[in-house]
Amino acid sequence: MLGNSIDYNLYLSHKKTHFVNDIKSDYALFLESPTPFFLGDISLIGEELIMQDALKWEISFDNFCNFIEKKYNLKVFIANHPRVKHESQNPKYYRGRTVLKSPLYHTSKDAKLLINKGSTAIAYGIIYKIPIMFITSSDTIIKRPTQLAHYKFLASHLDKTIINIDDNLENKIGDDIFKINYEKYNEYRKNFITARNDGILNSDIIKEIL
């Protein structure tokens, strides 16, 4: 019996829920990955426990966000990873940027750009037809080849290149980050998000089976 991914099932479950978005400006949303500030799922993907330099990432990511905010007049917010608990909504390692606690199926809907390091939550970019951007760092390229391969796998399915935020951003980042290959989006939706076209929840599918 064909079903839905977790993200798509959450979208179906809450798409009629009224949500008031308090963000008044145009914004980009970074789909947080636990590393390098937290351990995350390193041990589950077959890699040794080799952590990236957290301070290097913090500085590089801050420079990247400053670039995006200035060039495209977008405020960058952080979408809280479900397995990460921050001490505050503005942790020091995000240099004053706000971590959004509201569910991603709500906060992603109004975003102008979804930024990620290889998150399966890009499903919401596909669902809402939002541009998706992939980023990495020199530290990742050197220390985390398995993780980088995962990034490349996802990016290739959406006809996207991965931006190394340690490179010269002015030369690497252009308006094409907002381009959407709708054919690729539709293929990704069919292959990785849902195999159905009827909008039926997984719970109803299970009930039907039983």
N, C-alpha and C positions, 0 to 999 in steps of 0.2 A: 504493500500500500504506500503510495507516494505521500510525502509530508513536507514540513517546513523546517528551516533552520531555527535555532533558538531566537536569533535577532528578528527574523521575519515573523515568527509566532508572537513575539512581544509587540511588534508593530501592529499586527492584526488585533491583538487583545486590547490595545489602547488607542487605536486610531480615532475612535469617537470620543475619547476623553478630552475634556476641555482643559487646556493648559495656557496659563498666562505667562508669557515670556517677558521678564523684567528688563531684558537687555534692549536698549533703545537704539544703539548704534549698529552699523553693519559689523559682522564679526566672523573670524575664522575660528575653528575648533580643532584643538590638538587632541587626538585620540591617545590618551596616555598609555604608555607601556611602563611596567614596573621598573625595569632596569634603566639606568644604572643606580637610581636612588634606592630601589628595593630589589630583592632577589628575583621575584617573579617565577617563571617556569623554566629556568635554565636547565635544571636537572632532568626535566621531562622531555627535552628535545635533543638529548644525546650529546650535550656539550659539557666539557669540564667547567668547573666553577671559576671561570676567568672573568672577573668583572671589569667593565669599562671604568675609566677614570671619571668619577661623578662630577668633579669640579670642572674638568675639561668640557664635559657635556653641558653642564650648567651655563658656562660662558658661551659656548658655541650656540646653544639653543636660544639664549637671550639675544645674542647678536642677530640670529636668524629671525626671531620674532620682531625685533626692532626694525629690521629691514622690511618685512611683510607689512607691518603696521604703518610705516612711513610711506612706502611705495604705493600701497593699495588702499590706504585709509581704512584698514580693517583692524579691529581690536582682537588680539588673540586670547582666547580663553582655553582652559584645560578641562577636558572631559575626564572626570575621575574614573580611573580603572577600578572595576568592582572588587578587586582583591587588595587595593591599596587604601590605607587609612592615613590621612594627613592630619597633622596637629592643628592646622587652621585652614581656612579657605584661601589664604595667601601665604603659602609656605615660602621661606627665604630662598630655597633653591629654584623657585620659579620667578624670582626677582620682582615680586609684587603682583604678578598675574594671578587671576582668580581661578580657583578650581571649582567647577560647577558640580553640585551634588545632585541636581535633578537628573532623572533618567535620560539616557542618550536618545531614546526614541522620541523624546520631546525636544531636547536642546539642539539636536542636529538638524531638525526640520528647517529652521530659519537661518542656518549658517550659510555663508557665501563660499566657504572653502573648508574641506576636511583635510587635516594634515595628520599623517600617521607614519609609524615606523614598521608597518607590517601587521596592522591590527585587523582581525576578522570583522571588527565593527564598521569597517568601510561598507558593510552591507547597507547601512543607513544612507550612505552617499548614493548607492545604486537605487534604493527605494525612493528617495526624495529627489533624485536627479541633481545631485550637488557635485561640483568639481572635487576631485580627490587628488591629493599631492602626497608623494612618498619622499621621506627624507632619511638620511643616515649620517654617519660621521666617520672620520678617518679612523677613529678608535674602533668602531664597529667593524670596519673593513679589515683591519689588522687582526683583531682579537676574536671576532664572532662570525667566522665564515658560514657556519650553518644558518645562523640567523639572517645573514645577508642574502643567502640563497633563497630563504623563505620570502624576504622582501621582493626579490627579483621575480619570483614566481607569481606573486600577487600583482605586482606592477605590470608584468607582461600581459596579463589577462585583460588589463584595462588600457593597453597601449600607452603606458606611462613610463617615464624614465625616473630614476631615483636621484635625488639631489643630495650631494655631499655638502652639508652645511658648513664644513671647514674650508670649502673652496671659495673662490671669489664669487659672492652671491650676485653681484651686478652682471657678471658674465654668464651665470648659470640659470638665473630665474627670470623668466619673461612672462608675458601675458598668456602664453600657451598653458600655464598651470590651470587656467580656468576652462580650457577646452574639454569637452566631453565627447567621447566616441560612443554614441548611443547604441550602435550595433554591439560593441564590446560590453557595454553595460547590460544589455538585454541577454547576451550570452552568459555573462557572469551570474545574473539573476537566476537564469534557468539551471546553470550547472552547480551553483554553490549556495543559493539562497532559498529557493523554493522550486519544487517540481510541479507545482499546481498552478492553476489559473482561476480557481473558484473562490479563493479567500477563506477556505475552511480551516479552522483552528486544529492544531494537533490533538487537542482533547476531544474534539468532535469526531476526528478520524478514528481515534482509539475506541470511542463509544460505538462507532459504526462497526468496527471490527468485532467488538465484544457482543 
